[in-house]
């Protein structure tokens, strides 16, 4: 019973907490009347408008602080299971225990370090986040939220939170303790007692406890004491964190994320469960300020009264005052533009339900396993979840609906009735509840474990879709039979399958404008050895001339969903309006304005899908590595850290741009990236390749990440030549630093031990080879060029053909881009030793344009006499010219 009670509280609060924009408008209209100040209302540029907290929430600022701050040590581990080989799906065990997260206490005794340690300890206490998502809920009775919601304390919760709010603003509210009686007391300024609350409440010590006990709220006392102490003894860091930024650049450093104001405002926003509770807290703040300023029965320092008056003016303004700017209306304008510029719920890949770990679900008992080992990586479930978000999305009303799916299962209807509005972030609870829809289904569905973890494959996915929509699957059954018969022509089967998918997806889509296409379909065996089809499925939706395309890639071992950029959306409605709003608020020089400008800027990038984001992130990370991550909060302001791709990019860039001697467990960058690694299902092979590649390249998995256990044989599988290899080298190349590039190329060649003549080899791939050449040889830097030839020498140890192929590619780039660098061209020409294999390299030349070929030929003609100094060189020259001619 007690456990069910706790779970119900957590679920209820996660569903109903927080305020919508329309409710913020209601709060704007509140009137506060007093004899001293007449009629007042909430100041639009102050903290009580709750718009800052709403933006904090939407942008994931506290999410980033709580889960990834380098001051916090998150509890996780990746261990190798004994007697399991690297290809076994269960070869690793990953555990994550948010309730055991702790702070790193600095060995420095300076006040700033002490403050940061204590501050982050309060973040952990006030945001336990026991499910892995940001949350103020905790399954223990000495937690702050449990204390505030207890029957004896709840009537005074508004006053307690109002007191902490005012303490964070520097007002000396008269909160005190009676240690003998174990009570918390709030006095009015005339000495009267406002409340006297017992710090002992009834509860269960832990889940195993069978009897209610008196539990002293020691954690609550620590939190309140921290606010009281910081009011009286702020550190220099704290003062900087609390100061209003004087420019947008200063704002983007994110110092305010280390302030008590940010902490309590974010907590209050998460705690509020109704418009009434928000009103109660605001009224309590107004009442306490009035009492502090106007009550003459208590002796107060005049400077303290003046400070309280400034806080009153910060939070409230005369009702007759004219507002210079309407932030809430601007936020509504932003929402309107966002909604009119999307035909699916996902105008950006960051909004997709990225996969995570979920517990096993039992449909008979309608319950989830509580055993740590009974959980799985839900990539297949998340992909189907994203599909149904597209199927059920009504772009006119911006809601999800299943009204057009008459056969929808009760669980499917219930899910989209409960979560009927698209959200900017998908929580762990969403993923868990989705399992009730797709897990442990009866019928011909292939799961990795009994009833859980959907196996990859298009046919398997279609079986689930047909099951939960009661769509007639007779055609699918017939198609499966034909596919099982190896004598049937594959191309004909793919045509039938494509038509089935088009018909099914069109019927299930609320927006009938959908255009469905399939490509790269191929037959193979799933991990369970069941025959299935793999490949890409794309859905293109149109709404008001806006096109959004989503794509699902189903491979043998993984399902991946992505939102693609539509080049047709050149004239996106309202972008100019967003730019005007952003520029206005940047110039306004007010905190709320800066906050809104930063949020709008992120929305513009999402809508326009600018490729520049990665380069901006690269520049930010390079500057942070040089400054020992002093402004890590600036990274937390960029966007919410979620989704495998974004997490991979952050971790990889930091590791690649750091000096090797800085890669150790005490480094703040390593601590932050370690927390990011601990937030993804590392036991999943696909996740390991994405998230641990940089750690393997740099040896950080041995020297820095003590939570991660990998054996040498495991690392080879992680750094194999794949598309992820090209991603890694793209990050390295973004630094535009030849020294960094050379170090990682040499290390990669040494680690991988062989040369792959495929598109996934960064030295020969059209995606990276030219960038590598330019980084090594541009500006005629002799030291870089020499190191470039060192790479060729390393390749010679593998074989002459390998070294000759890379030399052949670089030779052509040099002829095209550096025709005046005769010495470089001659040296590269000499390195093409095994030129008899040149015919096998024709594919490289197919990617060179006619203009580029003309430049190469011109250089070859100019240098002919210089290159053809011997019969062998003349023959080599003719072979290269011929292959260049025939490849055109």
N, C-alpha and C positions, 0 to 999 in steps of 0.2 A: 504493500500500500504506500509506504513512505517513498519508495523509488518511483512509483507511478506518479505520485504527487509532484515530486521534483521535476520529472520529465514533462508533465503537463504545464508546469510553470514556465519551463524553458521554451517549449513549443509555443505557448500562448504569447509570450513576450516577443518571440522572433516574428510572429505573424502580425501582431497588432502594434508594435512599437513604432515610433518615429512619426513625423508630421509630413503631410503632403503640402505642395505649394499653395493650394487653395486654403488650407488651414492657416498658413502663415499670413495670408491676406486677412483672415478673420482676426488674428492677433494684432494686426496693424490697427484695427478699429477700436481696440480696447481703450477706455478712458479711465484715468486715475485722478481722483479729486482730493485735494487737501486744502486747508485754509492757508497754508504757507506758500504753496506754489500754484494754486488754482487747478485748472484742468490740464492734464498732461497725457501724452501718448508715447508709444515706444519710438525711440530714435532709430531711423532707418539705417544710420551708419554705425549703430551700436550693436553689441552682442546679443541683445534680447530679441532682436528681430528673428533669430534662429536661422536666417538664411546662410550665414557663415557655417553653422553646424550642418545644415543640409548639404552644402557644397563639400564640406569636409567628408561627410558620409558618402556622397556620390563619387567623389574623387578618390576615396580610399586612403585618406591621409592617416587616420588612426589604424586602419588595417595594416598599412605599411610600417607604422611605428611599432605596433605591438608584435607583429609577426617577424619582422626582418631587421630591427635596429641592432647595430653591433654591440650595444650595451646589454642586450638580452641573449642568453644562451638557451636556445630551444632544445628540448630533449627529444632526440631521435637517434636511430641507429640502423645501419644496413650491414647485415651479417651473412656470411656464406654458410649455407647449410652443408653439413658434412655428408660425404658420399654422393654429392650431386654434381653433375658436370655443368659446364657453362651454358649448354643448350637446353637444359631442363627448365621448364617454365617455373618450377618451384625451387630453383637453385639458390634463391636469396630470400631472407626474411627482413622486412622493413617495419619498424615500429616508430610511432610518433605519439608522445605523451605530453600534450600541452599543459596539463596540470602540474607537471614537474619542471616547467620552464623557470629559469632563475636569472638573476642579473650577474654580470661580471663586476665585482667590486674592485675598483682601481687601487693599485698599491700606492698611488700618489695620495697625499693627504690634503692637497689643495681643495679649497671650497668648491670650485667648479666641478672637479671630478666626483667629489662626494655628492654634490647636488644631482648630477646626471645619474649616478648609480641609484640614489634614493628615488629620483623622479621615475625612472624606468621600473623600479620595484613597485611603485604605485600604479603604473600602467598595467603591470601584470595582475595586481590585486583587484583593480577596478574593471579590467577587461580580461577575465580568466580565459575566455575563448576555448573552452574545454573540448569543443568539437573540431577545432582546427580553423574555423571561421571566426572572425571578430565577433565577440559577444560579451555582454556584461554578466551573463548568467554563469553559475557554477553549481555543481552538484554537491555542495557542502554548506553547512549551516553557520559557519563563521565568516562567510563571504559578505561583502559590502551590500550587494543587491539583495541577498536573502535577509539581511538585517533590516534594510529599508522597507521590505515588503512584509515583514512579520506583523502580526495583528496589533501588537502593542506600539510599534514604531510607525506604521503606515500613516496614521493621522498627522504625524509630525515630519514626514519625509520631505515635504515641500520646504519646510523651515530649515531642515538640515542642509538640503541642497542649496537653498538660497544663502545660507551662512557660508558654505564653502565657496560659492560663487563670489560673494563679497570679500572673503578673505583673499581669494585669488586676485581681486582688484585692489588689494591693499587696505581695505577697511577693517579696523580692529574689532570685529564682531565678538561679543562676549560669550564665547563658547568655553566651557570649562569642565573639568572632571572632579568627581568625588571618588577618590580611590578606595576609601573605606567602604562606601556604600555601592561602589561600582556603578555609578550613574553618570550620564551626560546631561549637562545643564546649559540652557541658553537663557541669559538674563536680558531684560530690557535695560535701556540706559538709566532709568530711574531706580534700578535695583530690583524691580519686580521680576519674578521668575516667569519666563515664557513657557518653558517645559522642563521636566526632569525625567529622563528616560533611563530605565535600567539597561545596563550593558550585558545582561544575562538573558538569553532567550531559550525557549524550549526547542530541542531539535535532536536529530540523530547524528552521532559523531561521524559515522560513515555508513556505507550501504549495508555492511554486515551487522550493524547495531540493531538490536531488537527492542530496546527501550528508549523512550524519550529521556534526554538528559538536559541539565542546565549547562549551556555552552556560553562561556565568556567570549565576547566579541573582540578578541585581541587584534585581529586584522583591521577591524573598523577603527579601533583606537589609533593604530599606526597611521592610517590614512588621514584621519582628522588632525592628529598631532602634526603631521607633515605640513598641512595647510596652515596651521597656526604658527609653526616654527618659521616657515618661509615668509609669512607676513611680517615677522619681526626681524629676520636675518636673511634677506635675499643675497644671493651670490652675484658676482659680476656677470656670469653667464646668464643667470636668471633675469637680471635687469635688461640685458641685451635681447633676450628672448621675448620679454614683455614689452619692449619698446616698439612703437609703431614704425614700420619701415618708411624711409623717406623717398624711396624710388621703387619702380617695378623690379629693377635688377636686385635691389636689396631684399625685396619680398621673395624673389625666387630662390634665395639662399635657404629659406624655410626655417629661420631661427625660431619663429613662433611655435613650431611643433614641440619645443622644449619648455613651453610656458605652462604655468598652472591654469591660466585662462583657457588655453586650448584643451587641456585635460578635463576640466570640469564642464566646459561647454559641450564637449563631445559626449561626456558621460550623461549629462542631463538630457541631451537629445536622444540618446539610446534608451534612457530610462522612461521617458515620457510614453504613456500608453493611450493618451486621449488628449483632445484639445482642452478639456477641463484641467487635466494635470499640468499642462503647460501654463494655463492661466493662473493656477494656484501658485506655481513657482514664481512667476513674474510678479504677482501681487505681493507675495512674501518678500521679495527683493525690494519692491517699492516701499512697503510698510517698514521694513527694517532701516532703510536709508532715511526715511522721514523721522523715525524715532531717534536715530543717531544724530541727525542734524538739528532737530527742533526741540528735543526734550532737555530741559534745563535742570533737571533734578540730579544729574550725574556729572561729575567733574571730568571733562574731556579736554585734551590739549586742543588749542585753537587750530593748529595746523592739521590735526586729524579731522576736525569738522570740515575745514576747507577742502581736504582731500575727498571726504565723503560727498561734498557738494559737487565736486568735479565728476565723481563716479555717477551721481544722479543725472548730471547733464549729459554724460556719455551714454546713459541708458534711456533717458526720457527727455522729451522736448515739450514746450508748451503746445497745446492743441491748436493754437492759432498760428504757430510757426509754419512757414511754407517750406515744403521739402524741395531741395534742389534737384534731387534725382530719385527715381522710383526703381529701386533695385529689383523688387519682386516683379514688377511689370516687365523689366528687362529680361528676367529669368523666364517669364512666360513667353516672351518673344523668342528666346533661344529654343525653348521646348517646341514651339509652333514650327520653327524652321527645321528642327531635327525631324519632326514627324512628317512634314511634307516632303522631305528628301529621302524617304526610304520606302521601298516596296516590300521589304522583309523586316523582321525585328532586328536584323544584324547589318547595320551600315558599316560595321567595323568588326574585324575578327576577334577583337578583345571582348566583344559582347557575347560570343558563342559560349555555350556550356562546355568548357574544357573538362577533360576527364580528371577524375580524382580517385580516392579509395573509398569504397562503401562496404558496409557489412553484408553478409549473406542474408537473404530474405527467404522466409518460409511462408508460402501462400496458405497452407492449411491452418497454421496458427496465427497468420497475419502478424508476424513478429520478425525482428531482426536479431541476428546473433550478437552477443555481447563479448564473444571471445576475440581477442586481438588478432589471432592467426586466421580467423574466419572472415576475411575481407578480400577485396579484389580491386584491380584497376579497371574502371568502367568505361573504357574507350568506346566499345560497341554500343553500350547503353546511352552514352552521351551523344553519339552520332545520331541515333534514332530520336533522341530527345530534341536535338536541333532540327531534324527533319520535321517533326510534328509541330515545332514552333512555327516553321514556315507554312505547313499545311493549314494550321488553325488561325493564322494571323489575318485580321481584318484591318487593312491600312487606313480605312476611312475613320474608324472609331479608335484605332490604335489599341485593340484588345485581342485576346485569344478567344476563339469560340469553337465548339464542336457541334453546333446546331446543324451544320451541313453534312455531318457524318452520322447517319441514322443508326448504323450498327456499332457505334463506339462503345467499347466496354465500360462498365460502371466505373472502373478505376481510371480510365482515360478521361471520362466526363468529369469525374470528381477532381482530378488533378488540375485541369484547365479551368474549372470553376473556382478552385481555390487560388490558383495563380493565373488570373485572367489578364494581368497587365504586364507587358514586357518590362523587364528590369535591367539595369545597367550591369548588375553583377548577379551571378547564379551562385547561391550558397550551397553548402554541403547538405543542408536540409532538402533543398530542391532535388539534388541528385538522389538522396536517400528515398524521398517520396516517389520519385520516378520509378524506382525499383519495384514499387507496388504495381506498376503498370506493365512492366516488361519482364520481370524476373519470375522464375519458377512457374512458367506457363506450361500447360499440357499441349501435346501435339508434337509434330515432327520438327522440333526446334533443338538446335545443337548448342549446348552450354559446355564451357570448359570444366566447371564443377557442377555437381547435381543441382540443376535449377538456377544456377548463378554464373555470371560472366559469359555474356553472349560471344560465341565464336565468330570470327570474321568470315566474310563471304556475302555476296549479293543475294544469293538464293536464301540463305539463312535469315538475312535481314528482312527479305520480302515475306518469309513465313511468319515472322513476328508481327509485321505490319498487318498482314491479312488476319492474323489471330485477334489482335486488339481492336480491329475495325469491323470484324465479321464480314470481310470482303470475300467473295467466293474465290477459293483457291484451287478450283478444279483445273484451270489453265496452268497454274503454277505446278501442280502435281504432274500434269502431263509433260510440262517442259522439263521437270527434273528427270523424268523417265528417259526423255530423248537425250538429255545431257549425259546420263549414265551410260547410254549406248554409244560407245566410242566410234561406231561406224558412221554416225551422222556427221554431216558437214558442219564444221564449227561456225563458219560465217553465217550460215542460215540460222543456226541456233541463236546467235547473237542478235540477229535481226528480230526474231520472235521475242526474245527476252527484252529487247529495247522497246518494242511496241507494248509489251505487257507493262513495263515500268511507266511508260508515258501515260497509258490509260489509267493505271492505278493512281499515280501521283496527281494527275489532273483531276480525277474524281475526288480525291481527298483534300485538294487545295481549295480554300475559301476563295482565294484570288485566282480566277480562271484564266488570267493572262499568262500563266506559267508555261514556259517552253522547256521541255525536258530533253536532255541529250546524254548519250553514253559514249565513252571512247576508251580505247586501249583495253577492251575486254579480253580476258584470257582465262582459259580453263586450267584448273589445278586442284591440289588437295589442300584443305584447311589443316590446321594443327592437329585436328582429330582424325586426319586422313580421309575425311569425307570429301567427296568431289563437289566443287563449287566454282563459281565464276568470280573473278576479281577485276578491278578496274575503276574507272571514274564515272560518277553520275553528277551532272550539273543541272541546276534548276534556275532559270532566269525569270524573275518576276518583274512586271511593269506596273507602275502606278503614277499617274500624272506626268508622263514622259520621263520618269525616273526609273532606271533599271538597276536592280540588285541581283547579283548572281552568287549563289552558294554552291559549293562543290563538295562531294563526298568521295574520298578515296579509300577503297577497301582492298587491302593487300592480304597476304596469307596470314599475317600475324597481328594486323592492326587496322583500326578504322580511324580516319582523320577527316574532320570537317573544317572547311575554310570559307571565308567570305572573299570573293574576288573583286578586283577593281573593274568598273565598267567605264571604258574610255569614252563611251557615248555621252556620259553625263557631264558635258562641258559647261553648260550654263545651269549650274545648280542654283535653284531659287533661294534667295535670301542670304547667300554667302556675303554679298556686299554689306548687307545690313549687320551681319555678325561682325564683320571687320570694323565697321563704324562704331558699334557698341564697344568692341574690345579697345580700340584706340581712344575712345572717350574716357573709359575707366582707367586706362594706363596713365592718362594725363591728369586725372582727377586728384591724385595723391591722397587717397583714402584707403584704409585697409580693406574694407568690404569691396571697394572698386577694384583693387588689385586682385582680390580673390576671384571676383566675377570675371575679370579680364583673363586670368589664367585658365579658368574653367571654359570660357568661350574659345580660347585659343586651342584647347584640346578638342573641342567639338568641331572646330574648323578642320583640324588635321584628320579627325575621324571621317568627316563627310567627304573631304577631298582626297582622303587616302594618300597623303603626301609621302613620297618615298624618302623625303629629306629627314624624316623622324630618326631613322637609323643613324644618319650622319650626325645629327644633333646629339643623339645619345652617345655616340662615339666621342664627340668633343667634350661632353660633360664628364664622361668617365675618365678620359685622359687627364683632364684638369684635376679630378678628384684623386687619381692615383698619385699625382705630383704633390698634392697638398695633404696626403695621408687622410683622405676622405673627411676633411674638416667640415665640409658642407654636404654631408650625405643626405641631410634633410631636403636639399634641393632635388635629389633624385626621387625622393618620396613625393614631391609635388608634381612630377612629370605626368604620371598616371598611376592607376592602381596596379600593383605588381601581382598579376594573376595570369594564368595561361602559360602553357609550357614554352611557347615560342619566345614570349617576352622575358620570362625567367631565364631561359637558355641564353638569350642575348646579353642580359646583364651579367650573369656569372661568367660567360665566356670572354666578354670584352674586358672585364676587370682582370681576369687571370692572364690574358694575352698582353695587356698593356703594363702590367706590373713588372718590376725588376725581380729576377729570380730570387735574390737574397731577401726580398720582402715577403715571399710566400711562406708564411709560417703561422701557426695557430694563434699567436698573440696579436697579429695584425688586424686592425679594425675592419679592413676590407674583407679579409678572409672570414671574420666572424659574421659579417653581414651576408656574404655569399653562402656561407655554410647554412645559415637560417633559410635562405632561399632553396638550397638543395634539399633541406629537410621538409620542405612543404610540398614535394612532389613524390609520387609513388616510385621510389628508386628501385624496388625489386622488379619492376616491369622492364623487360629488355629494351623495348623501344624508347622508354624514358631514359634509361641508362645511356644509350647512344647519344641522345640529344643533350642531356644535362651533364654528363660526366666526361664528354670528349675533351673539353679544355682542361679539366682536372688531370686527365691522363697525359695529354700533350705536355703539360707543364710539370708533371709529377706531383701536383698538389695533393692528389689522393694519398700520397705517401707522407708528404712533409707537413701538410696543413689540416686536412679533414680527418681528424681522428675518429669521427663517428662512422666513417665509411670503410668497410672491409672489402677489398678487392684483391684477387690473386693475379699474378702476371698473365695467366692464360685468359682471364676475363677481360683484361685491358685490350688485347688484340681484337676481340670481337667488337669493342666499343669504337675503335679508331679505324676500322675497315673503310675502304673507299666506298663512300655513299654520297648522296646529295648533301648530307649533313657535313661531310668533309669540305665541300665547297662553301657552305655557310660559315664554317669555322674560319676558313682562309679569307672570306669576304670581310669578316670582323677584323682580322689581322691587317688586311690591306687598308681598311678605313683609317687606321692610325697614320698611314702615309709615312711610315718610319722604316727605312731600309734595314736598320739594325734589328728591330723587332721581327721584321719579316724573315730575314736571313736565319735568325736563331730558330724560329719555328719551322721553317722549311727543313733545315738540317736535322732538327730533332725529330721531325715527322719521318723523314727518309730513314733515319737510324732506327726509329721505333717500329715502323711498318715492315721494313726489311725486304720489300719487293716493289716493283714498278708495275702499275696497272695501266694498260693501254686503253682506258675507257674514259668516258665523258666525266667521270667523278674524280679524276686525277687533277688537282688544281694546277699542276705545271703544264698540262696540255688542254685543259677545258677552255672552251671559248668564253666562259663566264669569268674566269680568273687569270688566264695565262697572260693576256695583254697587260692587265693591271700589275701582275708580278714583274713583267719585263720593265714597265715604266717606272715602278718603284725602285728597281735595282739599277737601271741604267740611265735614267733621266738626269739632266743637269750635268752630265759627264763627270759624275763623282767617281774618281778612280778607285777609291777604297771600296765603294759599293760594287763597282763593276768587277773588281778582283774577287770579291766574295761571291758574285754571281757565277764566275768561272769556277769557284770552289764547289759550287753545287754541281756543276757539270762533272767535275772530278769525282765527286761522291757517287754520281750516277754511273760513272765508268766502272766502279767496283761491282755494280749490278750486271751491266753488259754494255757493249759499245753501241748497240742499236738504241738503247734507252737514252744514253747521253746524246747520241746523234739526233734523235727525234726532238728533244728539247732545244738543242742547238739550232736545228732546222727552223723551229718555230720562232725563236728569238732572232735568228738571222733575217727572217722575213719582216718582223716588226722593225728591226733596225734599218733595213732597206727602205721601208715605208716612212718611218717617223724621223729617222736620223740619217738622211742621205749624206750629210757632210761629215759624219763620224766614220771615216774610212778605216781607221785603226780598229775600232770596235767591230765593224762589219767583217773585216779580214780575219780577226781572231775567232769570231763565231763561225765563219766559213771553214776555218781550219778544224774546228771541233766536230764538224759533220764528217765523221770517219766512215761509218757504215752507210754510205749514200745509196747502196744498192737496194735498201729497204724503203727508199723514198716513195715508191708507188703505194705502199701501205699507209702513207701519211696523207693521201689525197683528201680525206675527210676534213682535215684541218683547213685546207685551202678552200673548201666549199663555203666556208663562213666569211671569206674575204670578198669585199665588194669589188666591182669593176674599177672604181676610182682607185681603190687601194692597190689593185693589181697593176694598174698603169704606173703608179708611183714606184712599185717594186721593180718593174721592168726597166723603168728609166734609170734607177740606181744601178741595176745589174749591167745595163748597157754602158753607163759611165765608168764603172769599175772593172769592166771586162778584162782589160789588159793587166790590171793589178791583181785580179783574182786568178787568172789563167796563166800562172807562172810555170806550171809543170804539166805533163800529159795527164796525170791523175787529176789535177785541179781542173784542167780543161774539160775532162770527162764529167767530173762532178758538176761543173758549171752548166754543161749542156743538159745533164739529167734534171737539174733543178729548173732550168728554163722550160724544158719540155713538160714537166709535171705541172708547172705553173700555167702553161698554155692549155694543156688538156683538161685541167680542173675548171677552166672558165666556162 
